[in-house]
Amino acid sequence: MIFGAPLFLWGLLALAIPIAVHLFQFRRYRKVYFSNVDRLESLQTESRRQSNLRRWLVLLMRCLAIVFLVLAFAQPSLPGSGQKLRSGATVVSVYLDNSFSMENSTSDGSQLEAAKQKAREIAAAYRPGDRYQLLSNAMSGDEYRWLSREEFLDAVDLLAITPASRRLSEVAASQSDFMRQSGAANRHAYLVSDFQRSAADLDALPDDSLALFTLVPLEGVATDNLYIDTLRLDAPAYFVGGSVSVEATVRNGGTTDAEKLPVRLTVGGRERAIATLDIPAGTSAKATLHFTIDSAGWLDGSVDITDYPITFDDRYHFTLLAGSRIGMLQVDAGTPNDNLRRLFADDSALAYQAAPLPSDLSPFNFIVLNEPRTLPSGQAQALAAWVEQGGTLTVIPPANAKPDDLNTLLALLQSPTLDRWQPRPAKANAVDYQSSLYRGVFNGTSSDMEMPSVQGHYTLGTGTAVLQSIITLADGTPLLCSTPFGDGRLYLFTAPLTAEWTSFVAQALFVPTLYNMALYSRPQPDVAHTLGDRNPIFLQGSYDPTATPPELRPLAANPETSFLPDLRRLAGRSALMLHGELSADGIYLLGNQEHLAFNHPRLESQLDFLSRSDIEGLLDGRPGYSLVRNAAKPLDQEIRSREGGTPLWHWCILLALAALLAETLLLKITRKTSPRHSATQPPSHSVTQ
């Protein structure tokens, strides 16, 4: 037997009251005079026995009335066949899937309305005093609180479709953690969903020995759907006159081949390009569209297809910041480095200059110091300040020199310093292909790839400096290493970049290494973001986190949807933190300075659902997880029969009333059988009664 409110059992101490009354009856006796007491002896003995028996029965009925009344308040129940009930409080957490796929229609209406009805039936299966949680895909802060049954039902009625989508393992883990914090003895969790394959990662569900999870699948309706899966802009720098390639991946999630599907590119409100795709069922295809940047500033664009009835994923928004060309300065201390000149001088993305180091470094994003033998301390400090504000500096040392001035600069940049010159050949044996310099450069690596070699190089005195070795020689010394400093970065070579000292300048690795240093010297913001993503969004501008942040609002100005966002300082940059405030895709403005593009997650785009047999197979052998047995049966009836147990409190009430009724009848019988005598003889004898 299980008690829902075991603290009421302390009320059994009230049994001491009728027992005390029975043991200490303060009855006042009176004298009755009789002429002859011979006939009363047998009558008095018989009456005393009957009276004692009735008093014990009255005491028993009073005690039983108290016992059953206390038990009724303690809410006893017998456990059902599918549950190990525990004494104590009960909490019920219900996850209601309200993602886009729940808009699908069924014979009884939308999937969301069917899910709401299941949630109401779950609430009806438990006691009014139990506590409830309603969890949706939003997972907002106000959903992490316990509700009464009435509050829970009101919250179910108000639930609407949201663009957010969650994996079921994430939902179950959140329910488990929240129920654990409640400390309740009985913890019940329900997952009401259409169990879309892309989100139903049942193999990753958490283990919780103290909670019981019930999966409530709704009948998902498979629908053909074409959608834009990903978007990539193939241009690390955006400037007026530059060409941008937009690569859109379109996926066919249905069972019917798509032929000559139009894919349109719109930038700045104008259609710039169009392509057509043939996409067999269950596959994807890529459309490459091109446009030329014809104006500076923020450019907002989108790639669109036309597909029904699912339309939320037919458009992919993006935005980019177009500016002037990347400013580059090459400072040659001695003989100009023709390898660098040939690589950079005629590139349209760069505003290239070869000149001595000027006093004003602000026009430049990328500076190459080529074999400097002297460097005044003022110039070293100016370069360090420029790097800290976001510049990219590449240092190429001269051969066999005393690098004291260079080491002054390197120390200011918290970089490894140059130690001793080693005049012996060495060959590289490792390249970090995961470095940002080689992003998108290699499709794979090969052991046959030619490695650079040097005829001499400097060793490094690292100390406490932080470095990333990009190209490493066989003796462990980096040929090229990188050190971040402030918002900028330093690249340091340990050998001159001339044919006399290294084969690197004649190899294919030379071009992407140096060219990407220049292209990534002006970091670009992400062209698009995903709604519901909680990762920080690094911004192009710099914002004071202690000041009032600028408003974030849709491009189509609507004061009702604007709000003050959470801006923070992370890794030396301003970052935007979103906590589920946005629900509509499109272009958003941060103040009047920055444009941000948001798109719906594509997790809901593949409309393929797990069947009941699929779910049963995935749950086979998983303790603590079960599946509703009869989808057509009202859920509250199944919960009561399988998990709710048999409540006994109403029987306790009836037994308490029966005990009180029996007590009343016993007292009435006692009064009717009490002997009444009168004295007709002289009072020669007396009996105390």
N, C-alpha and C positions, 0 to 999 in steps of 0.2 A: 504494500500500500504506500502511496506517495502523497505527501501533504504539500499543497500549493503555498500555504501560509503557516509554516510550522511554529512560528512564535506564539500563535494563539493557543498552543497546547499548554502554555503556562497557566491558562485558565482552569486547568484541572485541579489546581490548588484550591479552588472554590469548593471542592468536595468536603473540605474540612468544616464548612459551615453547617450543613445538615447533620453531619456526624456529631459535632459539638452540641447542637440543639438536642439530638437524641440522647446523648449521654448525660447531659445536665438539664433535665427538665425541671424547672422551678415551678412545680405545681402546688397550689395552696389546697390543703385538705380541710374538710368540714366534718363535723360530727352529726351522725344520724342515729337516733335512739330507736331501739327495737325492744319489744317485750321478751322475745325469744330468739336467740341466734343459732339454735341448733340446725335449723333448716338452711341457714345462710352459709354454713361451712363448705358444703359441697358446691353450692352455687358460686361462692367467691373463688374457689380454686379453679373452676371451669372458666369463669370470666377473666381471670388473670392470665391464663394461658392464651385465650383468644386475643385478648388485648395486646399481649406481648407480640404475638405473631403478626397482628395487623400493624403494630408500630414498626416492626422490622420490614414489613412489606412497603410501608409508606416511606421509610428511610431509603429502601432500595430504589423505589420509583423516583424519589427526589435526586438521588445520586445518578441514576441513569439519565434523567432529564438534563442534568448539568453536563454529563459526559457527552451526550449526543449533541447538545447545543455548542459545546466547545469544538467538537469534531467538525460540525457544520462550518464554523468560521475558519477552521484550519484547512478546508477544501481538500478532503481526501479523494483519491482516485486510484483505480486499478490500471496498471500499465497495459498498453496495447501490445499486439504481437510484433510490431516493427519498431519499438522504441524502448530504450532503457531510461525511464524517467528518474529524475532525482528530486529530492526534497529541496524546495527553494523557489526563487523567482524564475520567470520565463520571459525571454526576449525573442522577438521575431524580426529578422531582417529580410526585406523583400527587395530584390533587384528587378526593376521593370525596364526592359529594353525599349528605349524611345528613339532609336536611330532611324535613319532614312528608310531602311528596308521595312520598317514596321508600318509604313504608309500603304503597303500592299493591301489590296482589297480581298476579302473572303466572303463567304456566303452570309456571314453574320456581321459584315461591316469591315472596318479596317482592322489590321492586326493589333494596333495600339488599343482599340476599344476592347478587343477580346482579352488582351493582357490586363487591362484595368479590371475587367470582370473577374479574372482569376485572382487578382490582388484582393478584391473585396471578399471573395470566398475564403481566401486564406485568413483574413482578419476575422471572419465569422466563425472559424473553427476553433479560435482560442478564447480565453476568458477576457471579459471587459477590462480587468485590472492589469493584464499583461502589457508590456511595453513593445512598441513597434518602431521600425526604421524603414523609410522608403528611400531607396537608392536608385538613381538614374544615371545615364551616361554623362550628365553634367558633372557629377561628383563634386558639387559645390559645398562650401563650408556649412551651409544651413541644413544639408542633408545628414550631417553627422550629429544627430541628436535623437533622443528617444521621444516618441509621440504616444499619446493616448489613442485608443481605437478611433474616436471621432476625428482627432487631428489627422490620423493616418488616412482615413477615408476622404477627408477634404483635400489632402495633398494628392491623392490618387486622381481625384476629379480634375485638378488643375494641371496635371502633367501633360506636356505637349511635345511634339517632335523636335529634336535637337540635331544639329549637324555633327555633334561629337559622337565618337564611336569608341567602345572599350572592348578589350579582349576579356573573355570570361574568367581567365585566370587572375587578371588584375582585379576584377570585381569581387571574386570569391576571397581573394587575399584581403581586400579592404573590409569585407563583411566579417571575416574571421578576426581581424585585429580589433574592429569596433566592438564586437560582441565580447571579446576577451576583456576589454576594458570595463565592461558592465559588471563583471564578476557574477553574473547570473548562473544558476545551476543548470538550467535548461536553455540551450541555445539552438534556435532553428533558423536556417537560412534558406531562401527560395530564389531560384534563378528563373525568371519568366522571360523567355526570349524565343525568337524564331530560329536560333542556333545556326546563324550564317557561318559557312565553313571558314571564311576569312577571319572570323573573330572567335569561333568556338574551339579554342585550344584546350580541349578537355584533358589532354595528357599532361598539361602543366598546372592543373588545379592543385591548390595547397592541401596539405594534410593537417587536420585539426581533430584530435581525438575527443574533444569536448563539445563539438558542434555537429549538428546533423544538417546536411545540405540536400535539398530536394530540387531536381531539375524539372521544370514545367515547360515542355516544348510546345510551341504553337505551329500550326501547319503553314510552313513557308511555301510561297508560290514562286517557282523558278520563272524568270523573265529574261528575255534577250536584252542585252544592254551593250552599247558602244560607249566608250568613255576615254577621255584623255588621261592617261596614267601619269606620265612625267613630262617635264619640260626642261630643256637645257639650252642655255645661250652660250654659243661658242665664240666668246670674245672676252679676254681677261681685262681689257680696257675699252672704255666707251668715250669717243670723242667725235666732234662734228666732222662729218665727211667719212667717218669710219663705217665699215660694213659689219653687220651682225648676222650671224646664222642662228636661227631658232629651230631646234630639233624637238619635235613633239612626238611622243610615243602614244599611239592610239591602240587600245586593246578591244578585241571583240570577245565579250564574255558570254555570248549566246551560242546557239546551235545552228545558226544560219549564216552563210557567208555574206560579207558586205562587199559590194562592188562599187567602185568609183565614188567613194565617200569624199565629199568636199571638206577640206581642212583650210580654214581662213585665218590669216594673221591680220590683226588690227593694231595699229600703233598711233597714239595721239588722236584717236577718233577717226582715223582714215584706214581703209583696207589697203594693206601694203602688198600682200602676196596671197596666193591660193595654190593648193596642191590637191591631188586626188589619190586615194589609197584603195587598194583591194586587200581586204583582210579576211582570210579564212576563219571559220568558227573556231573559237578557243585559242587564237593566236594574236599576235600584235604586229604592228608595222610602224615604221618611223617616217614622218614627213619633215623634210628640211625646207624651211622658208627663209628668205633673205630680205633685209631692208637696210637702207642707208640712213645714218643719223644726220638729220638736216637742221637740228637746233640744239642748243645747249640747255642744260637743266634736267629736270625730271621728265622722263618719258613713260607713260602708262600704256600698257598693251595687253592683248589677250589673244589666245588661239581658241577657235570655236569649231564645233561640229554640230550637226543637227541629228537628234535621235529621240525617239519617244518610246515608252511613256516616262522613262527615268531621265531627268534633265539636269539634276544638280551637278553632274560631273561632265557636262558637255562644254564647259568653258574653263580655261586655265588662265588666271590673271598673272601678270608680271609687271615689274617696274624697274627702271634703271636710271642711273644718274650719268648724263653725258656732260663731259667737260672738255677742256682743252687737251692737247696731246701731253703725254707724260714728259715732264722736264728731266733731261739727263745731262750730266756734266762728267766729262772725262778729263782728269787732271794727270798729265804726263810729266814726270819729273825730269826725264831725260829724253831718250829717243821715243817718239810716238809709237804706240802699240797698234800696228796695222791690223792685227787680228780683231781687235775691238772696234776699230774704225769701220772695217768692212762689214761687221755684224750689225752695228747700230746706226751708222751715219745716214743711210738712205731709207730707214724704216719710217713709214707714214704714221705709226702710232707714237713715235718719239720726237720730241723737240730736242735734237741732239746738239751739244756743244762740246768742243775740245778747247779748253782754256785753263789758265791758272785759277786757283781757288779764289773766288771773289769774297767780299765782305758780307754780301747779302745772299744767303743760301735759300731763301723762301721760294724762288721760282722753280726749284729743282725737287723732284721726287726720288731721284736715283743719282748717286755720285760714285765714281770709280776713282780711287787713289792708286795710280799705277806707278809703282817703284819709287815712292818718295824717300829721299835720304835725310831730309831735314823737314821738320814741321814745327813752327813756332807754337808756343803754348797757347797763345791767343786763338790761333786757328784750330788747335786741338779742342779747346773748350767750346768754340763755336760749332764745330762738327758734332761734338757730344750732345750739345743742346738741340741741334737740328735732328739728330737721330731720335732723341727722347720724344720729340714732338711728332714723330711718325715717318721720318726719312729712312731710306735704305742706303747703307754705305757698304761698298766692297773695297777691301784693302788687298793689294797685290804687292808683296815686299820685294825689294831688290835683292839680288844674290850676294851672299857673302859680305854683309854690311853689319854695322853696329846699329841695331834698331832701337836706340834709346828713345828718340822722338816718337817713333811709332808706338813703342810700349807705353809712353805717356798717354797717348790717345786710347790705346787698348785698355789701359787700366781705368780711364774715365768711363769707358763703355762696359766695364765689368766683364771683360773678355779675357781669355787666355793670352798671355804675352809670348812674344817670340824669344826663344832661348838661344840655342847654339845652331850654327850652320853646319850641316852634315854634307860634305862634298863627295857623296858616293851615290851611285844609282839605287833606285828603289822603285818598286812597282805596286800599284794599288791592287788590293785583293777584295775590297768590299765597297759597294755603292748602296746608299740608303734610298731605294726606289720609292719608299713611302713618304719621302720629303715632299713638301708642297711644291718644290721646284720641278718635280717630275709628275705633277698631277695631270693625268690624261695623256702622258707622253708615251708610255710603254703599255702594250697589251699583255706583256708577260716578260719574264727574264730568261736568259739562256746562259748556260755555263760557257758557251763559246763566245760570249760578248767580249770584245777587246777592252782591256783595262788600261788606264793611263799609266805612264811611267815617268819618272823624273831623274835628272842627273845630279840633283842636290836639293836639299830642303832644310827648313828650320824645324827644330823640335820645339815643343810648347811647354811653358811653365804654367800649368793650369791653376794651381792653388785652390781657391774656393770658387773659381769662376764656373759658370754654367755654360755648357756648349753642347751642340748637336753635331756629331761627326757625319758629314754627308758623303765624302769620298775618303777612304782610309787606306793608308799604305800598309805594306806587309809588316813593318815594325810597330804598328799600332798608332803611328803619328797621323793625324788627319792631313790630307792634302787640301781639303776644303771643310771648314766647319762654320757653324752659325751660332750666334748669340743674340737673344732678344734684349732690347734695352728700351724701357718706356713703351711708347707706342710704335717704335721703329725696330730695325734689325740690322745687325752687322754680319757680313760674310767675309771670312778671312781665309786667304790662300797661304800656304806655307812655301810656295815656290813661284818664281816669276812665270807669267803666261807668255812665254816666247818659245819658238821652236828649238832654241839652243838648250833650254832647260827642261822642257816637258813635251811629250807626245800628245798631251791632252788637247792642244790647240788644233790638231789635225784630225781629231776623232769626232764621230757623230755626237758624242755626249757633250761636247763643248757648247754647241749652239743652244739646246734647250736649257742648259744650266745657266748660262749668262743671260740669255734672252728672257727667261722667266724671272730672273732677279729684277729686271727692269719692269716687266709687265705687272708683276705683283707688288711693286713698290708703292703703288697707289691702291690700297685695298678697296674693293667694291662691296657694297652691302649685298646680301642675298636678294636675288630677283623675286623670290616668292616665299611665303610661309604657309604653314598648315594650321587651320583652326583647331583649337583644342590642344596644341602642342605647348607644353609647359617649359620648354627649354628657353634660355635667354635669347633675345634677339638683339644682336649688336648693331648699333646705330651709326650712321655716317657722321652725324654731328656730335658735339660734346655738350652735355647737360649737367647742371649742378644738382646732385641728388638731394641736397638740403633745401633747395628752392622749390617753389610751387611748380609742378611739371606742366608743360603745355597740354592742351586737350588733344585727345585722339578721337577723330570723327571720320565718318565716311566721306568720300569725295563728293557725293551728292549731299550737300550739307543738310543735316537734320539734327537740330539741337537736342532732341529727345534721345538720340543714340550716342551722344558724345560723353566722354568721361575723362577724369584725370588718371592717367595710368601710373603704374609702379615703375619708376626709373631708378636704376642702381648703377654703381661703378664697379665693373668687373674686369680684371686683367688690364687695368689702365684705360678701359673704354666704357662709354655709356651703353647700357643695356636696358632693354624693355622687357619687363616680366608681365605676362598675361596670366590671369587666373580664371579663365572661362568667361570673360566679359563679352567677347565677340561671338556672334552667332551667324552673321551673314557674310558671304564671301564678297570680294571686291577690293577696291583701292581705298586705303585709309590715309588720312593726313595727320601727322604729328605736328601740332601747331601749324605754322605756315612754312615749315622748313623741310620736312622729310615725308616721302611717300612710301607706303608699305602695302604690299599685295598679299592678300590672304585667300586661300582656296580650301574647299571642303576636303577632308581626308578621303582617300580612295578606298578605304577598307570596306565601305558599304557598296561599292560599285559591282562587285562580283556576286550576283544574286543566285547563289548556290547554297543549299541548306542541308544540314544533317537530317537523316531520317531517324525514326525511333530506334530502328535496329542498329544504325550507326552509333547512336548515343549509348545504347545498351552494351555494344561491343567495347566502346572506349571506357565505360564505367565498370566493366567486369573486373571484380576483385578489388575495387577501390573502397576501403572502409570509410564509412561516414557519408557516402553519396548514394542517392537513390533516384529513381525516375518514377513519376506518377504512373500508376498502372493503367488507369482508364481515363483517356483524355475526354471522353464524352460525359463521364460522371461528374456531378458538381464537386469541386475540389474540397469544399468544407466537409462533405460526407466522407470522402476518402481519408482526409487527415484525421477525422475523429475515429474512424474505424481502424486505421493503421498506426497512427502516431499519437492521437489525442488521449487514448486510454478511456476508462469508464468513470465518469465523475460520480461520487457517492454523497455529496453534500446534501442533496435534496432528500435522500433516504434518511440521513441523520436528522433532518428537520422533522420528518414524519415520525421517526422513533422518539424524538424528544417530546413531541405533542402527545404521542401515545402514552408515554410515561407520566406526563402531567395529568392526562385524562384518567389513568389508572389510579393515581394518587387521589384525585378528587373523588372517585367512586369509593375507594377505601375509607376515606374520611366520612363520607355520607353513611356508609354501612356502620361505621363505629358509632355514629350519633344515634342511629335507629336502634341498635342493640344495647345501648346503655341501660342498666336496671333502674327502675324508678319505684321506690317503696315509700310506704306511709306508716307511721307508728300509731297503732290502735290500743296498745297496752301501756300501762304506766311505765315511765322511763326508769325501769329498774336496772336495765343493762344499756350499754352504749357500744357503738362500733365507730371507729375513726375511718373516715373515707376521704 
